[in-house]
Amino acid sequence: MRLLFVHRSFPGQYRHLAAHFAANHEHSVAAIGEAYGSTFIEDETGSIQWLPYAMPKLPPAPVHRYLRGREIALRRADQVHNVAATLKREGFIPDIICAHTGWGEALLLKDLFPDSPLLGFFEFFFRTGADSEFDPAFPPRQIDAHRVRIKNDVILQTFDLCNWGVTPTYWQFTQFPQHCRERLSVIFDGIDTNALTPNSQTRMRIDEIELTRENEIITFANRNLEPYRGFHVFMRCLPRLLRKRPQAHVLVIGGDGIGYGPPPRAGKSWREVLLAEVGHALDRSRVHFLGRVPYDEFIALLQLSSVHVYLTYPFVLSWSMIEAMSCGCAVIASATPPVMEVIKDGENGLLVDFFDGDGIVDAISRVLDHPDRMQAMRAAARRSAVERYDLATVCLPRQAELIHRIAARRRPE
């Protein structure tokens, strides 16, 4: 079977799936992604044919402000079409195309490969009242509602081209219109629970301090430190947390970029903005900003964690929360819809109101005061990750089966 994967930040959600098919010599795998956005590193065997595209700079054309995103999507679609045309000239006609639908890259592919089934990855359908109107610190404007509606235009047009679609969680599934749900499967991306395991012997040296599981260690991790993932709420509760837990160390993992939502003003990062606000009240010898870290180090940090805090708007669920559960972390998470699909309060984690900084501090203290009592909750978190989200035994087999069915033009069960 010949498979074509298309993802702006390839491999992205296709990391394990593309590798799975590429490892079988009966399949031929090609991938298209943005040259400066992808993290794919070609292996020596060349098992995945990699075709990057260059995203041209937008000219200052007089386009309506609501359509600027659509213009970018169409330019991406054009670039992907041109790169894919090289495959076609070489005789590579996909038996299936797997494409992320959020950036418009797949809009022109069916014109090039009309007989190739298209399986879309549908990450999020934007709605007013969900993420865009959730946080009172960022009150919505009428212009935002208009942008949300137009933003979905590319997603809906791509859906019309797809033979089928997949989305990671049931809550994300419910955000799509009813007519879309009739051709959507819910399959999580999957995590490697064999690699993400508890390890009581983990120790790390951070800022010249040797930390072990004997220390009180609070972890907070996201790709980028930003309000969508509750960074502002977490930072504002740290002064009280540090006063209440005089021996605790806080490890903050994440970059200064912007993944979701607006950037702060004056060209600063959210970390800089929040440190300017509360930094004077923090014991900086106990608050460690680690930036983005290698994945092996990230796993070790989770294994070291006494309490892991995960906060999110009603938005896509981060892999990091499931990864923390797989490592047996005591997870304190926001009682927002994507989280509540996974965590049952008091069973495999603790739920808190997203905006309740005092509640977050009290929940952290409750875990730290009763470490033995929390062992059952840690074990249940690990069990949830293995039983529902394991890559090898749950998610990857379902993803592969879906691809085989769509390629064979059979309706998924």
N, C-alpha and C positions, 0 to 999 in steps of 0.2 A: 504494500500500500504506500502511496505517495502522500505525504502530509505537508501542508504549508501552515506555519504558525506566524501570526502577525500581531505584534505588540510593540507599542512605542518604546517601552522600557524592557524589551526582551532580555531575559526570559520571563521576568515578572511572574504571573500566576502559572505560566507554562514551564517553569523550571524543571519540575520533576516529570511532567507529562511528556515534554519533548525528548528528554533524556531517555525515558522509558521506551519510546518507539525507536529512537536512534540506536539504542543498544541492540535491537533486533535487526539483523542484516536483511531480513525479508522486507523491511520498510526503508523508504527514502524520505529523509526529513530536511526541509528547507525552512528558514526563518527570516522574517523581515522586521527590522526595527530601526528606530532613529539612531543615526550614527553617534550622536552625543548624548543620547538619553538611555541607551541600553547598557547593561552590565555584563553582557555575554562575552565570554572569553573562548575563542575557538580552541578546541582540543587538537592534539597532534593527529588523531585519527581522521579528523574532518568528517565525523559522523553526522554533523549538522551543517548543511550548506548555508552560510550566513551571508545575507544581503542587506547591508545598511543603506538607509536613505538619508539624504541631507535635507534638513528643514530650512527652506529659504526664508530670509528675513522678509517680514511683511512691509510692503511699501505704504507710505502714508496716504492711502487711497481714501476718498470721501465715502466710506461705508457707514451705514447706521451703526451706532454703538452696540445695539443688541445683536447685530449680525457679525461683529468682529470675531467671535468665537467660531461661528459657522464658516467664515472665510478661512480661518486657520485650519479647520477640519477639512475643507475642500482642498487646500494646498497639500495637506498631508495625504489625502486620498490620491491626489494627482501624482505625488512622489512615489507612493507605494505602487500605484498602477504602473508607472514607468519602470520601477525596479522589477516588479513581477513579470513584466513583458519580457525581460531578459530570460527568466525561467522558461517562459513559453517558447521563446526562440530556440532554447536548448532542448526542447522536447519534454520539459517537466510540466505535466498536466496533473494538478492535485486530484487525488481521490477524495480529499476533504480539506477544507480550509478552516482553521480555528483562529478566530480573530477577536481581540478586545474591541468593543464597540463604542467606547467612550470618547474617542478622539477623531472619529471619522475615517480611519485608515481603510476600512473595508468598503467604503461607499461605491467604489468603481471596480471592485474585483470581479463581481459577477458579469460585468460586461466583457472582461478578459477571459474568464473561465465560466461560461454560462452553465455548463453541465457539472460543475464541481459543487457538491453540497457545502453549505456554509454553516458552521456552528459558532454562534456568537457567545462571547463572555460578557454578560450584562452585570456590571458591578453595582450600579446605582441609578435609580430613577429619581430625579430631583422633584421635590414637592415643597410648596410653601407649608409651613406648619411643622416640618420635620427639622432638619439641621438649620435651615435658613432663618427660622424664627424662634430658635430654641433659647438662645442666650440673651438675656436682657442687657448685658454689657455691650451688645452690638445690635441695637434696635433696627429692624428691617425698614427699608424704604420701598416706596412703590416701584422704583426702578428695579429692585432686587426681585420682586415677584415677576416682573416682565422678563428679566433675564433667565429666571428659572424655567419659565415656560419655553422660551426659545432654545435654551440649552438642551432640552429634551428632544428637540426637533431632529438632531443628528442621530440620537439613539433610536428614535421611532422609525426614521427612514432606513437605518441599518437593519432594524428588526424585520422590516418588510422584506428585506433581501435574504434573511436567514431561513434556513430549513428548520433550525431549532436553536434554543439558547440554554445557557446554564448560568446560575447565580449561586453565590456561596451559602447564604443563610435564608431561612424562611421569612425573616423580617424583611430582608432585601427583596425577596420574592413578592411580598405583599405590597411593596411600594410601586410595583409596575401595574399598569392598567389591566383590567380583567382579560381583554382580548390577547394581551401578551402572555399572561400566565398559562394560557392553554398550550403554549409551546415553549415552556421553560421547565428545566429540571433544577432541583436544588442539590448541589454537591459542593461541600466545602473543599478548599484547596488542598488541605491535608498537611500534617506536620510529622516529622520523624520522631516518634516517641521512643525509639530505641536510642537515639542520640540525646534526646531531651529527657534525662532521667534525674531523680534525686541523687545527691552525692554529699553526704555529711562530712566528708574529708576535705572538701574544697577550701582552699585558702588563697587569698590574693593580697598583693601589696599595692595599695592605692594611696597616692600622695605621701609616700614614705611611712604609711601605717599598715601594719600587718593585720588583716581582717580574716576571721574564721567564723564558723557557725556559732561560736560562743558569743559573738558580738550581736548587738541589736542593729540590724541592717534593714533599712527601708529602701526598696528599689522603685524607680519610676522610669519607664522606658517607652519611647516612641521614635519613629524615624526622624520626625522634626518636632521640636518643642513649640507647641502652638495651642491656641484656645480650643480648637476643634477636639483636641485630646486632653482638655482640662488642665493644661500647664498653668494657666493663670490661677485657677482654683487651688491647685496643689502648692504653688509658690506662696500664696497668701496664707495658707494654713501652717507653713513651716515654722514661723516664729513661735507659735503656741506649741507645736509638736516638739521642738527642740527644748523648750522650757520644761515640758512635761516629761520628756525622755532625755535626761542630761547625758546619758551614755550612748545614745543612738547616733548612727552615721546614716546619712541619706545619699544614695548613689543615683544620680540623674543621667540617663543615657539618651542621647538624641542630638541631632544636628540643629543648626540655626537657620535652616532653609524654611521655605513656605510650601507645604504640601496642599493644604486646604484653607480656604478662607482668605480674608484680606491681610496683607502685611501691615505691621505697625508703621507709624509715620516716621519721617526723618531718616529713612534708610536703616533703621536699627532692627535687630532681631528681637523676638519676644523675650528671649533670655535677658538681653540687655535692658529691655523695658521693665521687666519684673524685678530684676536686681536693683535697678534704680529706685523702684518703689519700696521693696522690702529688704534689700540687701543689708542695710544698716542694722537690722534686727536679727540677722543670721550669724551664727557662729560658723564662719567659713572654714574652720578646721574640721567641721563635721558635715559639711555639705559639699559634695564632690561632683562637679560637672565633667563628665567623661567624654562628651561628644559622641560621635558614632564610633562604634568599636567593632573589631572583627567578630565574626559569628561565634567562633569557639570561645572568645572572651565573654560574649553576651550570654552564652549558655552557663559559663562558670559564674557569672554575676547572679543569674537566676538561682543557681544551686546554692549560692551563698546567702540568698535573701531570707530574712526573717518574715518580712511582710512585703508583698508586691502590690502597688497601687495602680489601678488602670481606670482611667476616666475617658469618656467619649460622648460627644453629641450623639443624637439619633442619626447614625451614619454607618459606613461600612465598618465591620468588626476587624480589628487588627489581629494579625497572626500572633503578636507578642502575648496577648492574653492567654490564648490556648497553649502557647509555648511555656508560659509561666506555670500554668496548671499541670502540664506534662512533667515539669521539673518538681512537682509537689509543693509549689509555693502556696502560702496562705494568701489568697488573692482578695483584696478589697476593691470593689469595682462599682461604677456608677449604675444606679437603677434606671438605665435607659434601655429601650427595646432590644437592640442587637445583643446587649450583654445579658439581659434577662432570659434570652433564648438558651443561654449556656449555663449561667450560674443560678442556682437555687439558694436563696439566702439561708445561711446557717448549715447548709448541707455540703456544698463543694466550694463555698466562698462566702463572703459577706457583701451585701449590697448597701450602698449609701446614696443619699441624694447627691446628684452631681454638684450642686452649688453649696452644699453644707460642709464648709471647712471644719467646723467644730465636730461634726459627725464623723468626718474622715479621721481626725485626730483621735477621737474616742474609740473608733473601731480599731485603729492601729494599736492603741494602748491595750485594748481588750485582748488582742492576739498576743502581744508581747508579755502581758501579765500572766497568761495561761498557755504557755507553749505546749505543754503536755496535752492539755484539753483540746488543742487544735490539731493534733495528729490525725484524728479521724477525718477532719475536714480536708487536710492536705492529701490524705490517701484517696478521698472521694474525688478531689480535683484531678489527681493523676488518673484515676479510673475513668472519669468522664472523657478526658483527652484521648485515652487509649481506645475506649469503646466506640466513641462517636467521631473522632477526628484524626485517627491514625492514618498516615499516608499509605503504608504498604498493605494494610489489611482492610481498610474501609474506603478511603477516598480515591486512591489511584485506580483500584479495580473498577469502581463505578465510573470514573472518568473515561477509562479505556473502553469499557463496555459501551458507553454512550457514543464514543467516536466510531466504534465498529458499526453500531446500529445506524448512525446517520450516514456513514460512508456507504453502507449497504442499502440506504434509503428505506430503512425499517423504522417505524414509529417506536420511540422508547416506551417501555412499560411503565 
